[in-house]
Amino acid sequence: MPEIIKNNENGLIISPKNPDLLAKTINGFLANKNIAKEMAITAKNQVIKKFNLSRMIQNTENAYKDVSSIEII
């Protein structure tokens, strides 16, 4: 999910095989809610910017244009 989550900017990437780190991170967010809130705002703004309807339509149109330009032998 690196196209969505930027570690320490709009979220945290933690290995599912490391539950101790996950628990420590959750406790850190609970202790400092301002950091959690800032990350949530950054994440929301990124989603709005990257995944809005007009951008998805443009990406779909570009994909169709790319596929339609392929020469079939």
Stockholm file with secondary structure:
# STOCKHOLM 1.0

chainA/1-73         MPEIIKNNENGLIISPKNPDLLAKTINGFLANKNIAKEMAITAKNQVIKKFNLSRMIQNTENAYKDVSSIEII
#=GR chainA/1-73 SS CTTTCCBTTTBCCCCTTCHHHHHHHHHHHHHCHHHHHHHHHHHHHHHHHHSCHHHHHHHHHHHHHHHHTCCCC
#=GC SS_cons        CTTTCCBTTTBCCCCTTCHHHHHHHHHHHHHCHHHHHHHHHHHHHHHHHHSCHHHHHHHHHHHHHHHHTCCCC
//
